[in-house]
Amino acid sequence: MVVLFVAPFALNPGASYSGSDDQGGELIEQIQTGYKPWIQPWWQPPSSEIQSLLFSVQAALGALIIGYYIGVFKAGSGVMKADSKSKSQSEATGT
Amino acid sequence: MHIMEGFLPSPWWEIWWAIAIPPVAYGIYKTTKLAKAYPETKPLLAIAGAFILVLSSLKLPSVTGSCSHPTGTGIAVVLFGPWITSVLSIIVLVFQATFLAHGGFTTMGANDFSMGIAGPILGYLVWRACKIAGTRGSISMFLTAALADLFTYVITGIQLAIVFQGAGGFMDSLLKFEAVYAVTQIPLSIGEGILSVLMYDFLVKYRGDLLKQIRSIAAPTETVMPRLGGETR
């Protein structure tokens, strides 16, 4: 996977790496010159750094949720293992 | 990708909203029904939604020399089916339109159609086909996630090509848009497939029992021909 996402930089050293969203917008401009979006987003991040920050926040939020429940599931299975272990122990010793 | 705010003129943005609302409404109904019948699925719903949240936030470079985002809908589809996935997707879209100016509210109908409905439906069909063919769960998951991701972008290209036809007409426009979107997306969809397999393996290992209970198509089944269309009670 690392190769997948590092390869672009090796194969395309001079490329601009602009987002495909922006490229879509440029393409629309090319196809239909003079097209102006008829409405603007209600709020836009003041700079691309802020936008990157907000994307990071989004990723962190999602990762937090996933990580939390991974922990819950693993702990849950640990409890079940301990339960069944003590059950079989008590069965074996007859207590 | 997400079509940006204001880039779908009337009547198109209304049309896509009208197309998207019934599946999402049905998805909301299914989600509430599922959560009521099986409250233990709430963590799974959260994980599936969070997976979409994380993956669609990642701006990743592609061999074409530009960047794009994966979608993350593969897990949600195999766990819960396309209708619930459309709901999880639209939540993420609202988040992104509100806080990131990524996508938009007018274009959300079209964006949820590509990412939350069409992509997942294709993913669902791919999964079913894999199961009939008898392929292993991990491989099925990879194909489902990767193809759903790719198809989402193919649909976005179609949506834009319909509106912006230019001098060359629809096909010419379509080829141009797909060259930007679909080709760029190929390495990303492969990456998404791999990530989805990792998550899928984990979920089946730890919650395979619950998945079987809710008749999720992700649940490991003994038979090769699972029941079609029946995922939840």
Interface residues (C-beta under 8 A of the other chain):
Chain A: M1 L4 F5 A7 P8 F9 L11 N12 G14 A15 S16 Y17 S18 G19 S20 D21 Q23 G24 G25 L27 I28 Q30 I31 Q32 Y35 K36 P37 W38 I39 Q40 P41 W42 W43 Q44 P45 Q51 S52 L54 F55 S56 Q58 A59 L61 G62 A63 L64 I65 I66 Y69 I70 V72 F73 K74 G76 S77
Chain B: M1 H2 I3 M4 E5 G6 F7 P9 S10 P43 L44 A46 I47 G49 A50 F51 I52 L53 V54 L55 S56 S57 L58 K59 L60 P61 S62 V63 T64 G65 S66 C67 S68 F95 Q96 A97 T98 F99 L100 A101 H102 G104 F105 T106 T156 L160 F164 Q165 G166 S173 K176 F177 V180 Y181 T184 Q185 P187 I190 G191 I194 L195 M199 F202 Y206 R207
